[in-house]
Amino acid sequence: MVNKPPSDYSEASIRVLKGLEPVKQRPGMYTRTDNPLHIIQEVLDNAADEALAGHGKKIKVTLHRDGSVSVEDDGRGIPFGLHPEENAPVIELVFTRLHAGGKFDKGQGGAYSFSGGLHGVGVSVTNALSSRLEVSSYRESRVARLVFEAGEVTQPLLLTERAPGDRKQGTTVRAWPAAKYFDSLVLPIAELTHLLRSKAVLMPGVSVTLANETTQTSQTWIFKGGLRDYVQQSLSAEPLIPLFEGEASVGSGHDTFAPGEGAAWCVAFTEDGPLVRESYVNLIPTSAGGTHDSGLREGLFQAVKGFIELHALLPKGVKLLPEDVFARASYVLSAKVLDPQFQGQIKERLNSRDALRLVASFVRPALELWLNQHVEHGKKLAELVIKAAQTRQKAGQKVEKRKGCGVAVLPGKLTDCESRDLAHNEVFLVEGDSAGGSAKMGRNKECQAVLPLRGKVLNTWEVERERLFANNEIHDIAVAIGVDPHGPNDQPDLGGLRYGKVCILSDADVDGSHIQVLLLTLFFRHFPKLIEAGHLYVARPPLFRVDVPARGKKPARKEYALDEGELHTILDKASKDGVPREKCQISRFKGLGEMNAVQLWDTTLNPDTRRLLPVSLGGLDFSATADLLSKLMGKGEAAARRELMELHGDSVELDL
């Protein structure tokens, strides 16, 4: 055995990235890199947050001839005095530290009650990825100017007194995006225009201007009618019924939500034409939607369903689903959330679980009242929704007829769903009878089935296909999903497939991971076409629950963490909110059976709040994946497994 010299891997091998180095090395982790629009949007969001807080009425974006972009607002101006703890100008910290800003302070007297930028990167990323950045802050009768190049200060803070009577206030940032970080430096003008126009819509009375020095053009948007005007101008078809709009917010003393949290919305139902669907959180556009969109959908569905049931309009045999109500709905939704949690740094999707209940709690009663005040309009909407449900069910029946009549007897422990619509049905293969009981009570019985598995499934890597059904658990899985075992080169009949999603649901601990691996091995070895067709998923239940007590404006809340990393993130966030770690009560789930039905629904089963991972080959071809699994699961592969553990053991976190 050859001993490697210690210099190959020693203390000196560890590099600590400081300041803005992480952004420069991995820009794609912090922003989109096809063009610089998002780093300009970070500056724009800061200006919008000032207006949202009531401290500004004008925002101007200028596209300069030299390729730079400037954003100017008339807000309070970034403070430029020394930070009490860092002993550096605050304006410098904002542009050079990844986790510095006024938006973390949510307590009494904080600079921002509601804002979009809470990941702590913001304009520091703009600075890191710009060849040059200039910032001027007009505040307290003085002007502060600071210049950066490649993220470093090249012209230190310069303060000058303003002339008497000069009352200009606000911040101006001018950035020159660096070409080496982006595929193209050309900004998508249509996307930028839409973004600026939407800011004006969401902030009635605030003027937003786009000036282009090259074309010598300028356009200003200012909306007084807000969301209604925007939706009416965006629709290409006449609405079936008058627009449904509303706005509501939480008052003081609410048990679940903070004062000021709420939503504004405008919904239009049309029989044809393209749909308009836009959502925002604290003025940040969420192009991939999120839990606030789900709250709007839930509120609309429950209200319309209640109206249809109240007036006995539903034909026999027709069952409504949320997508039936949502199928022809256009909307603009603007939510206010005190502490929004986004997916990814570019904030395309909102993940805050409470946002679903927040929005639904306002939309549902408002629409119920409106429908019962306008019964004729309600009946027109009911016709549209019922027609969508009937069309969906007919499509599902066509799939069912192709399955033929020779259907095996379903396993007795399978709790099946009511729907026969393959596109919406899903089955959860659940570890243990106890967890299966919680899943049965917590599921949506319309489209979610549960098959509890007893003990650990057989390692099927080296089991012949003809002998698979000798194992009761595997027999039940095959019969329940409606597909026979097959190989990678076979052409199995997937017409008998009963569920569009086959979901593995096991505990979040080591034993659960083992069961997950055994099931993945089963599907890869004996049901590979299900993986190839995108039908196999892995559910990710939480390992921890954290009870965070109330603090200031922030009410008490329950947070769930998948692992230790997310647990520390939750505790760090609570600490920033002023709640000491020792005040947070941490509970570890020993298994899914410890969760009640409501908890399991909220965290793992609800399509709007769960985390469900699709299973794919992950960039490897079939043979490469088979070789890897053979090393992991083969009985005669102990030496290969030992080699894998020696190579990758350092990267594994032990759960002891």
Secondary structure by P-SEA (a helix, b strand, c coil): cccccccccccccbbbbccccccccccccccccccaaaaaaaaaaaaaaaaaaccccbbbbbbccccbbbbbbccccccccccccccccaaaaaaccccccccccccccccccccccccccaaaaaaaaccbbbbbbbcccbbbbbbbccccccccbbbbbbccccccbbbbbbbbcccccccccccaaaaaaaaaaaaaaacccbbbbbbbccccbbbbbbbcccaaaaaaaacccccccccccbbbbbccccccccccccccbbbbbbcccbbbbbbbccccccccccaaaaaaaaaaaaaaaaaaaaacccccccccccccccccccbbbbbbbccccccccccccccccaaaaaaaacaaaaaaaaaaacaaaaaaaaaaaaaaaaaaaaaaaaaaaaccccccccccccccccccccccbbbbbcccaaaaaaaaaacccccbbbbbbccccccccccccccccccaaaaaaaaaaccccccccccccccccccccbbbbbcccaaaaaaaaaaaaaaaaccaaaaaaccbbbbbbbcbbbbbccccccccbbbbbccaaaaaaaaaaaaaaccccccbbbbbccccccccaaaaaacccccccbbbbbbccccccaaaaaaaaaaacccccaaaaaaaaaaccccccccc
